[in-house]
């Protein structure tokens, strides 16, 4: 996220000892909090979204879908079947059954044969636990055609209408699950695995300290990353619209869970806690869309170590997304959890 000059000024005032209460009051007065009046922690449904399409070199067509779980905390579990299906052909086309909170863009792809035409339609239909049914209708309308620049813009990695030759040349990060893609572990036993991730360094990683250094003076002399984070996290976001802080990260989450599992979000534990790949805009959230989120420190060898523990048996599908802020690559790990 790029700070506007007035946001930077507020930051510097705070770092120089200005009244945080005054600065926050000014910022809050300038905002409209209408968008927060109808937010819910749980009990709501999920919308499903058709993100767009692209033609592959082979002539096949890739259709991309996402979703918007209206809950801020509750993660919905909707098994494949009548409540989570594609309405024509195979009902299971790789869609998630575990829905993370809020907006999740570009979650999965469905590859269609080359004869999928402008007259065809593919529908993903989901009925949430509260009984609300929603459908996403995939077609080859020209205004839904995807390019990398479109994806970067839709996720908030770019400012409105902005790009550069460097950003337009961005390529997705490269991620590789090291070892077998199917593992077995017992309930309560940690499972450790590794993912190798690399990237071209584009777009440039978000660094709020760079803004302070450019300003110079006392702010640059005495500011530390910890001070910047602590102060800015106490201020409200400058705007409610989606705005992403760029920087490479890897995040593993549950993609599918066994139908027998209950309260899945509390039954699967990742160590270390993973970056949220969904748009959690709250100031203290560990999400790239959070105000003043900073990219994590990356291992020098590019190998990320993650441990996961399950409280309930069954077969789980884990989803790992490597994201550079603009583009992404996904990996999947199947885990058979025995009692």
C-alpha positions as a Markdown table, in Angstrom:
| # | Residue | x | y | z |
|---|---|---|---|---|
| 1 | Unk | 0.0 | 0.0 | 0.0 |
| 2 | Unk | 1.3 | 3.4 | -0.9 |
| 3 | Unk | 0.8 | 6.1 | 1.7 |
| 4 | Unk | -0.5 | 9.4 | 0.5 |
| 5 | Unk | 1.4 | 12.5 | 1.5 |
| 6 | Unk | -1.2 | 13.4 | 4.2 |
| 7 | Unk | -0.9 | 9.9 | 5.6 |
| 8 | Unk | 2.9 | 10.1 | 5.7 |
| 9 | Unk | 2.6 | 13.5 | 7.5 |
| 10 | Unk | 0.4 | 11.9 | 10.1 |
| 11 | Unk | 2.9 | 9.2 | 10.6 |
| 12 | Unk | 5.8 | 11.6 | 11.0 |
| 13 | Unk | 3.8 | 13.8 | 13.4 |
| 14 | Unk | 3.3 | 10.8 | 15.6 |
| 15 | Unk | 6.9 | 9.6 | 15.4 |
| 16 | Unk | 8.0 | 13.1 | 16.4 |
| 17 | Unk | 5.9 | 13.1 | 19.5 |
| 18 | Unk | 2.7 | 14.6 | 18.2 |
| 19 | Unk | -0.6 | 13.8 | 19.8 |
| 20 | Unk | -1.8 | 10.4 | 18.7 |
| 21 | Unk | -5.3 | 11.1 | 19.9 |
| 22 | Unk | -5.4 | 14.3 | 17.8 |
| 23 | Unk | -4.0 | 12.7 | 14.7 |
| 24 | Unk | -6.4 | 9.7 | 15.0 |
| 25 | Unk | -9.4 | 12.1 | 15.6 |
| 26 | Unk | -8.6 | 14.0 | 12.5 |
| 27 | Unk | -8.3 | 10.8 | 10.5 |
| 28 | Unk | -11.5 | 9.4 | 11.8 |
| 29 | Unk | -13.4 | 12.5 | 11.2 |
| 30 | Unk | -12.5 | 12.4 | 7.5 |
| 31 | Unk | -13.9 | 8.8 | 7.1 |
| 32 | Unk | -17.3 | 7.3 | 6.5 |
| 33 | Unk | -17.7 | 4.2 | 8.5 |
| 34 | Unk | -21.0 | 3.2 | 6.7 |
| 35 | Unk | -19.3 | 0.1 | 5.3 |
| 36 | Unk | -18.8 | -1.3 | 8.8 |
| 37 | Unk | -22.5 | -1.0 | 10.0 |
| 38 | Unk | -23.5 | -4.4 | 8.6 |
| 39 | Unk | -20.5 | -6.6 | 9.4 |
| 40 | Unk | -20.9 | -10.0 | 11.0 |
| 41 | Unk | -18.6 | -12.4 | 12.8 |
| 42 | Unk | -20.7 | -15.5 | 11.9 |
| 43 | Unk | -24.0 | -16.8 | 10.7 |
| 44 | Unk | -23.8 | -15.3 | 7.2 |
| 45 | Unk | -23.6 | -16.9 | 3.8 |
| 46 | Unk | -20.9 | -17.0 | 1.1 |
| 47 | Unk | -21.2 | -15.4 | -2.3 |
| 48 | Unk | -19.4 | -17.2 | -5.1 |
| 49 | Unk | -17.6 | -15.2 | -7.8 |
| 50 | Unk | -16.6 | -15.7 | -11.4 |
| 51 | Unk | -13.3 | -13.8 | -11.7 |
| 52 | Unk | -12.7 | -14.2 | -15.5 |
| 53 | Unk | -11.1 | -16.4 | -18.2 |
| 54 | Unk | -8.0 | -16.7 | -20.3 |
| 55 | Unk | -7.1 | -18.8 | -23.4 |
| 56 | Unk | -4.2 | -21.2 | -22.9 |
| 57 | Unk | -1.5 | -21.9 | -25.5 |
| 58 | Unk | -3.0 | -25.3 | -26.1 |
| 59 | Unk | -6.3 | -23.7 | -27.1 |
| 60 | Unk | -8.1 | -24.7 | -23.9 |
| 61 | Unk | -9.9 | -22.2 | -21.7 |
| 62 | Unk | -9.2 | -21.5 | -18.0 |
| 63 | Unk | -12.1 | -20.2 | -16.0 |
| 64 | Unk | -11.2 | -18.7 | -12.6 |
| 65 | Unk | -13.5 | -18.5 | -9.6 |
| 66 | Unk | -13.3 | -17.0 | -6.1 |
| 67 | Unk | -15.8 | -16.2 | -3.3 |
| 68 | Unk | -16.9 | -13.7 | -0.6 |
| 69 | Unk | -17.7 | -15.3 | 2.8 |
| 70 | Unk | -19.7 | -12.5 | 4.5 |
| 71 | Unk | -18.4 | -13.6 | 7.9 |
| 72 | Unk | -15.4 | -11.9 | 9.5 |
| 73 | Unk | -14.5 | -14.9 | 11.7 |
| 74 | Unk | -16.6 | -18.0 | 10.8 |
| 75 | Unk | -15.0 | -20.3 | 8.2 |
| 76 | Unk | -17.7 | -22.2 | 6.5 |
| 77 | Unk | -17.4 | -25.9 | 5.6 |
| 78 | Unk | -19.7 | -27.0 | 2.7 |
| 79 | Unk | -19.0 | -30.5 | 1.3 |
| 80 | Unk | -19.1 | -31.4 | -2.4 |
| 81 | Unk | -22.7 | -32.4 | -3.3 |
| 82 | Unk | -26.0 | -30.7 | -3.6 |
| 83 | Unk | -24.8 | -27.7 | -1.5 |
| 84 | Unk | -21.5 | -27.2 | -3.4 |
| 85 | Unk | -21.5 | -28.3 | -7.0 |
| 86 | Unk | -21.2 | -27.3 | -10.6 |
| 87 | Unk | -24.6 | -27.7 | -12.1 |
| 88 | Unk | -23.5 | -29.3 | -15.5 |
| 89 | Unk | -21.1 | -32.1 | -16.0 |
| 90 | Unk | -18.9 | -33.1 | -13.1 |
| 91 | Unk | -20.1 | -31.4 | -9.9 |
| 92 | Unk | -16.6 | -31.6 | -8.5 |
| 93 | Unk | -14.2 | -29.4 | -10.4 |
| 94 | Unk | -11.7 | -28.7 | -7.7 |
| 95 | Unk | -13.6 | -26.1 | -5.8 |
| 96 | Unk | -13.0 | -25.5 | -2.1 |
| 97 | Unk | -15.2 | -27.0 | 0.6 |
| 98 | Unk | -13.6 | -24.8 | 3.4 |
| 99 | Unk | -14.3 | -21.2 | 2.9 |
| 100 | Unk | -12.1 | -18.6 | 4.6 |
| 101 | Unk | -13.6 | -15.3 | 5.8 |
| 102 | Unk | -14.3 | -12.4 | 3.6 |
| 103 | Unk | -13.2 | -11.8 | 0.0 |
| 104 | Unk | -11.0 | -14.5 | -1.5 |
| 105 | Unk | -10.1 | -13.7 | -5.1 |
| 106 | Unk | -8.8 | -16.0 | -7.9 |
| 107 | Unk | -9.1 | -19.1 | -5.6 |
| 108 | Unk | -9.2 | -21.9 | -8.2 |
| 109 | Unk | -9.2 | -22.6 | -11.9 |
| 110 | Unk | -11.4 | -24.9 | -14.1 |
| 111 | Unk | -9.9 | -25.8 | -17.5 |
| 112 | Unk | -12.4 | -26.3 | -20.2 |
| 113 | Unk | -11.8 | -27.8 | -23.7 |
| 114 | Unk | -11.2 | -25.6 | -26.7 |
| 115 | Unk | -14.8 | -26.1 | -27.9 |
| 116 | Unk | -16.1 | -24.2 | -24.9 |
| 117 | Unk | -17.6 | -21.2 | -26.8 |
| 118 | Unk | -19.2 | -17.9 | -26.3 |
| 119 | Unk | -22.6 | -19.5 | -26.1 |
| 120 | Unk | -21.6 | -21.8 | -23.3 |
| 121 | Unk | -21.9 | -21.3 | -19.5 |
| 122 | Unk | -20.5 | -23.1 | -16.5 |
| 123 | Unk | -22.3 | -22.5 | -13.2 |
| 124 | Unk | -20.8 | -23.0 | -9.7 |
| 125 | Unk | -23.6 | -23.1 | -7.1 |
| 126 | Unk | -23.2 | -23.0 | -3.3 |
| 127 | Unk | -25.8 | -23.2 | -0.6 |
| 128 | Unk | -24.5 | -22.0 | 2.8 |
| 129 | Unk | -25.4 | -23.5 | 6.2 |
| 130 | Unk | -27.9 | -20.7 | 6.7 |
| 131 | Unk | -29.8 | -21.8 | 3.6 |
| 132 | Unk | -28.8 | -19.0 | 1.2 |
| 133 | Unk | -27.9 | -20.2 | -2.3 |
| 134 | Unk | -25.7 | -18.3 | -4.7 |
| 135 | Unk | -24.3 | -19.1 | -8.1 |
| 136 | Unk | -21.4 | -17.9 | -10.2 |
| 137 | Unk | -21.9 | -17.9 | -14.0 |
| 138 | Unk | -18.8 | -18.3 | -16.1 |
| 139 | Unk | -18.9 | -17.2 | -19.7 |
| 140 | Unk | -16.5 | -15.9 | -22.3 |
| 141 | Unk | -17.7 | -12.4 | -22.3 |
| 142 | Unk | -14.9 | -10.1 | -23.5 |
| 143 | Unk | -15.0 | -7.9 | -20.4 |
| 144 | Unk | -14.1 | -10.9 | -18.2 |
| 145 | Unk | -10.9 | -11.7 | -20.1 |
| 146 | Unk | -8.0 | -11.9 | -17.7 |
| 147 | Unk | -4.4 | -10.7 | -18.0 |
| 148 | Unk | -1.7 | -10.5 | -15.3 |
| 149 | Unk | -2.2 | -6.7 | -15.1 |
| 150 | Unk | -5.9 | -7.2 | -14.5 |
| 151 | Unk | -5.2 | -9.7 | -11.7 |
| 152 | Unk | -2.7 | -7.3 | -10.0 |
| 153 | Unk | -5.2 | -4.5 | -10.3 |
| 154 | Unk | -8.2 | -6.5 | -9.0 |
| 155 | Unk | -6.3 | -7.6 | -5.9 |
| 156 | Unk | -5.3 | -4.0 | -5.0 |
| 157 | Unk | -1.6 | -4.5 | -5.7 |
| 158 | Unk | -1.6 | -1.5 | -8.1 |
| 159 | Unk | -3.0 | 2.0 | -7.5 |
| 160 | Unk | -6.1 | 2.9 | -9.5 |
| 161 | Unk | -5.1 | 3.1 | -13.2 |
| 162 | Unk | -1.4 | 2.9 | -12.4 |
| 163 | Unk | 1.3 | 0.6 | -13.8 |
| 164 | Unk | 4.9 | 0.7 | -15.1 |
| 165 | Unk | 7.0 | -1.3 | -17.6 |
| 166 | Unk | 8.6 | -3.1 | -14.6 |
| 167 | Unk | 5.2 | -4.1 | -13.1 |
| 168 | Unk | 3.8 | -5.1 | -16.4 |
| 169 | Unk | 6.7 | -7.5 | -16.8 |
| 170 | Unk | 6.0 | -9.2 | -13.4 |
| 171 | Unk | 5.8 | -13.0 | -13.4 |
| 172 | Unk | 4.3 | -15.2 | -10.7 |
| 173 | Unk | 6.5 | -16.5 | -7.9 |
| 174 | Unk | 7.7 | -20.1 | -8.3 |
| 175 | Unk | 6.7 | -22.5 | -5.5 |
| 176 | Unk | 7.5 | -26.2 | -5.0 |
| 177 | Unk | 6.3 | -28.5 | -2.3 |
| 178 | Unk | 9.3 | -30.5 | -1.3 |
| 179 | Unk | 8.6 | -34.2 | -1.0 |
| 180 | Unk | 5.4 | -36.2 | -1.4 |
| 181 | Unk | 2.1 | -34.5 | -2.1 |
| 182 | Unk | 0.3 | -37.1 | 0.1 |
| 183 | Unk | 1.3 | -37.5 | 3.7 |
| 184 | Unk | -0.1 | -39.5 | 6.7 |
| 185 | Unk | -0.1 | -38.4 | 10.3 |
| 186 | Unk | -1.9 | -39.2 | 13.6 |
| 187 | Unk | -4.3 | -36.9 | 15.4 |
| 188 | Unk | -2.3 | -34.6 | 17.7 |
| 189 | Unk | 1.0 | -35.4 | 16.0 |
| 190 | Unk | 2.7 | -32.4 | 14.2 |
| 191 | Unk | 3.4 | -32.8 | 10.5 |
| 192 | Unk | 6.3 | -30.8 | 9.3 |
| 193 | Unk | 6.8 | -30.0 | 5.6 |
| 194 | Unk | 8.8 | -27.6 | 3.4 |
| 195 | Unk | 8.0 | -25.4 | 0.4 |
| 196 | Unk | 10.6 | -23.7 | -1.8 |
| 197 | Unk | 9.6 | -20.3 | -3.0 |
| 198 | Unk | 11.4 | -17.8 | -5.3 |
| 199 | Unk | 10.4 | -14.6 | -7.1 |
| 200 | Unk | 11.7 | -11.9 | -9.5 |
| 201 | Unk | 11.3 | -9.2 | -6.8 |
| 202 | Unk | 8.5 | -7.4 | -8.7 |
| 203 | Unk | 6.5 | -5.6 | -7.5 |
| 204 | Unk | 8.7 | -3.8 | -5.1 |
| 205 | Unk | 8.2 | -5.0 | -1.5 |
| 206 | Unk | 6.3 | -2.6 | 0.8 |
| 207 | Unk | 8.7 | -0.8 | 3.2 |
| 208 | Unk | 7.3 | 2.1 | 5.3 |
| 209 | Unk | 10.7 | 2.8 | 6.7 |
| 210 | Unk | 11.8 | 3.9 | 3.2 |
| 211 | Unk | 9.3 | 6.7 | 3.3 |
| 212 | Unk | 10.7 | 7.9 | 6.7 |
| 213 | Unk | 14.3 | 7.7 | 5.4 |
| 214 | Unk | 13.4 | 9.8 | 2.4 |
| 215 | Unk | 12.0 | 12.5 | 4.7 |
| 216 | Unk | 15.2 | 12.6 | 6.8 |
| 217 | Unk | 15.6 | 14.7 | 9.9 |
| 218 | Unk | 14.6 | 13.6 | 13.4 |
| 219 | Unk | 11.9 | 11.2 | 12.1 |
| 220 | Unk | 14.6 | 9.2 | 10.2 |
| 221 | Unk | 17.1 | 9.4 | 13.0 |
| 222 | Unk | 14.8 | 8.0 | 15.7 |
| 223 | Unk | 12.2 | 5.9 | 13.9 |
| 224 | Unk | 12.4 | 2.1 | 14.0 |
| 225 | Unk | 10.2 | -0.5 | 12.2 |
| 226 | Unk | 8.7 | -1.4 | 15.5 |
| 227 | Unk | 7.8 | 2.2 | 16.3 |
| 228 | Unk | 6.3 | 2.7 | 12.9 |
| 229 | Unk | 4.2 | -0.4 | 13.2 |
| 230 | Unk | 3.1 | 0.3 | 16.8 |
| 231 | Unk | 2.0 | 3.8 | 16.1 |
| 232 | Unk | 0.4 | 3.3 | 12.7 |
| 233 | Unk | -1.5 | 0.2 | 13.8 |
| 234 | Unk | -3.3 | 2.4 | 16.3 |
| 235 | Unk | -4.6 | 4.7 | 13.5 |
| 236 | Unk | -7.6 | 3.9 | 11.4 |
| 237 | Unk | -7.0 | 2.9 | 7.7 |
| 238 | Unk | -6.9 | 5.8 | 5.3 |
| 239 | Unk | -9.7 | 4.4 | 3.2 |
| 240 | Unk | -12.0 | 1.4 | 3.2 |
| 241 | Unk | -11.5 | 0.2 | -0.3 |
| 242 | Unk | -9.2 | -2.8 | -1.1 |
| 243 | Unk | -5.5 | -1.8 | -1.1 |
| 244 | Unk | -2.8 | -4.4 | -0.8 |
| 245 | Unk | 0.7 | -4.1 | 0.6 |
| 246 | Unk | 3.1 | -5.8 | -1.8 |
| 247 | Unk | 5.7 | -8.3 | -0.8 |
| 248 | Unk | 6.4 | -12.0 | -1.2 |
| 249 | Unk | 4.8 | -14.4 | 1.3 |
| 250 | Unk | 3.7 | -18.1 | 1.5 |
| 251 | Unk | 0.5 | -19.0 | 3.2 |
| 252 | Unk | -0.9 | -22.5 | 3.9 |
| 253 | Unk | -4.5 | -23.0 | 4.8 |
| 254 | Unk | -7.3 | -25.7 | 4.8 |
| 255 | Unk | -8.9 | -26.1 | 1.4 |
| 256 | Unk | -11.0 | -29.2 | 2.0 |
| 257 | Unk | -11.8 | -31.0 | 5.2 |
| 258 | Unk | -13.5 | -34.3 | 5.9 |
| 259 | Unk | -17.3 | -34.1 | 6.2 |
| 260 | Unk | -17.1 | -35.7 | 9.6 |
| 261 | Unk | -14.9 | -32.8 | 10.9 |
| 262 | Unk | -16.5 | -30.1 | 13.1 |
| 263 | Unk | -15.3 | -26.6 | 13.8 |
| 264 | Unk | -12.5 | -27.1 | 11.3 |
| 265 | Unk | -11.0 | -23.6 | 11.8 |
| 266 | Unk | -10.3 | -24.6 | 15.5 |
| 267 | Unk | -9.2 | -28.1 | 14.8 |
| 268 | Unk | -6.3 | -27.5 | 12.4 |
| 269 | Unk | -3.3 | -25.6 | 13.8 |
| 270 | Unk | -0.4 | -24.2 | 11.7 |
| 271 | Unk | 3.0 | -23.3 | 13.2 |
| 272 | Unk | 4.0 | -20.5 | 12.6 |
| 273 | Unk | 0.7 | -18.8 | 12.2 |
| 274 | Unk | 0.1 | -18.2 | 8.5 |
| 275 | Unk | -0.4 | -14.9 | 6.7 |
| 276 | Unk | -4.1 | -14.5 | 5.9 |
| 277 | Unk | -4.5 | -14.8 | 2.1 |
| 278 | Unk | -7.9 | -13.1 | 2.4 |
| 279 | Unk | -8.8 | -9.4 | 2.6 |
| 280 | Unk | -8.7 | -8.7 | 6.3 |
| 281 | Unk | -8.4 | -4.9 | 6.3 |
| 282 | Unk | -8.4 | -4.5 | 10.1 |
| 283 | Unk | -5.3 | -2.6 | 11.2 |
| 284 | Unk | -3.8 | -5.4 | 13.4 |
| 285 | Unk | -4.5 | -8.3 | 11.0 |
| 286 | Unk | -1.7 | -10.5 | 9.6 |
| 287 | Unk | -3.0 | -9.9 | 6.1 |
| 288 | Unk | -1.5 | -8.0 | 3.1 |
| 289 | Unk | -4.7 | -6.0 | 2.9 |
| 290 | Unk | -4.3 | -4.8 | 6.5 |
| 291 | Unk | -3.2 | -1.2 | 7.1 |
| 292 | Unk | 0.6 | -1.2 | 7.7 |
| 293 | Unk | 1.1 | -5.0 | 7.2 |
| 294 | Unk | 4.7 | -5.7 | 6.5 |
| 295 | Unk | 6.0 | -8.6 | 4.4 |
| 296 | Unk | 7.6 | -11.4 | 6.5 |
| 297 | Unk | 11.3 | -11.9 | 6.6 |
| 298 | Unk | 12.1 | -14.5 | 4.0 |
| 299 | Unk | 14.5 | -17.5 | 4.6 |
| 300 | Unk | 17.8 | -17.0 | 2.7 |
| 301 | Unk | 17.5 | -20.4 | 1.0 |
| 302 | Unk | 13.9 | -19.8 | 0.0 |
| 303 | Unk | 12.7 | -22.9 | 1.9 |
| 304 | Unk | 9.7 | -22.3 | 4.2 |
| 305 | Unk | 9.2 | -24.7 | 7.1 |
| 306 | Unk | 5.6 | -25.2 | 8.3 |
| 307 | Unk | 4.1 | -27.6 | 10.9 |
| 308 | Unk | 0.5 | -28.5 | 11.1 |
| 309 | Unk | -1.5 | -30.4 | 13.7 |
| 310 | Unk | -5.0 | -31.9 | 13.4 |
| 311 | Unk | -7.4 | -32.5 | 16.2 |
| 312 | Unk | -9.8 | -34.7 | 14.2 |
| 313 | Unk | -9.2 | -37.6 | 11.8 |
| 314 | Unk | -10.0 | -37.7 | 8.1 |
| 315 | Unk | -8.5 | -36.6 | 4.8 |
| 316 | Unk | -7.6 | -33.0 | 4.5 |
| 317 | Unk | -6.5 | -31.0 | 1.5 |
| 318 | Unk | -4.2 | -28.1 | 2.3 |
| 319 | Unk | -3.6 | -25.2 | 0.0 |
| 320 | Unk | -0.4 | -23.2 | -0.1 |
| 321 | Unk | -0.3 | -19.9 | -2.0 |
| 322 | Unk | 2.9 | -18.1 | -2.8 |
| 323 | Unk | 2.1 | -14.4 | -3.5 |
| 324 | Unk | 4.4 | -11.6 | -4.5 |
| 325 | Unk | 1.7 | -9.0 | -4.0 |
| 326 | Unk | 0.6 | -9.0 | -7.6 |
| 327 | Unk | 0.6 | -12.6 | -8.9 |
| 328 | Unk | 0.6 | -16.0 | -7.2 |
| 329 | Unk | 1.2 | -19.7 | -7.6 |
| 330 | Unk | -0.6 | -22.5 | -5.6 |
| 331 | Unk | 0.5 | -25.8 | -4.2 |
| 332 | Unk | -1.6 | -28.6 | -2.6 |
| 333 | Unk | -0.9 | -31.2 | 0.1 |
| 334 | Unk | -3.2 | -34.1 | 0.9 |
| 335 | Unk | -3.0 | -35.3 | 4.5 |
| 336 | Unk | -4.6 | -38.5 | 5.8 |
| 337 | Unk | -5.1 | -38.1 | 9.5 |
| 338 | Unk | -5.5 | -41.3 | 11.4 |
| 339 | Unk | -7.1 | -41.6 | 14.9 |
